[in-house]
Amino acid sequence: MQWDDSLNAGFSTAQQTWIGVNPNYVRINVAQQEKDETSVLNFYKRLIRLRKEHDLFTYGIYDLILSNHKQIYGYTRTSD
């Protein structure tokens, strides 16, 4: 996990790790994404919150309605 823009992306304090760190860690890391409302990290946090707030996303009867469509994953979920 690239935590921040420090040495070894904040993953280790060693001068050299046994597995390399992606050079993009300076731009792409948790610390940077936490500041950006539109980041992938914050998008996933919103999705998780939505799922926890609404049982419909987890429970109920799932029915795939567009099984042959190449661009749309369409389904319904029915609950009480």
Backbone hydrogen bonds, N-H to C=O, Kabsch-Sander energy under -0.5 kcal/mol:
donor,donor_aa,acceptor,acceptor_aa,energy
3,W,1,M,-1.1
3,W,9,A,-1.8
4,D,9,A,-1.6
9,A,6,S,-1.9
10,G,7,L,-1.7
11,F,8,N,-2.2
25,Y,22,N,-1.9
26,V,23,P,-0.9
27,R,24,N,-1.6
28,I,24,N,-3.2
29,N,27,R,-0.7
30,V,2,Q,-2.3
31,A,3,W,-2.6
33,Q,29,N,-2.4
34,E,30,V,-2.4
35,K,31,A,-0.7
35,K,32,Q,-0.8
36,D,32,Q,-0.6
36,D,33,Q,-0.7
37,E,35,K,-0.7
39,S,36,D,-1.7
43,F,39,S,-1.9
44,Y,40,V,-2.5
45,K,41,L,-2.0
46,R,42,N,-2.0
47,L,43,F,-2.2
48,I,44,Y,-2.5
49,R,45,K,-2.3
50,L,46,R,-2.5
51,R,47,L,-2.4
52,K,48,I,-2.1
53,E,49,R,-1.8
54,H,50,L,-1.4
57,F,54,H,-1.5
58,T,55,D,-2.1
59,Y,55,D,-3.2
61,I,78,T,-3.0
62,Y,60,G,-0.6
63,D,76,T,-2.5
65,I,74,G,-2.4
66,L,74,G,-1.5
69,H,66,L,-1.3
74,G,72,I,-0.9
76,T,63,D,-2.4
78,T,61,I,-2.3
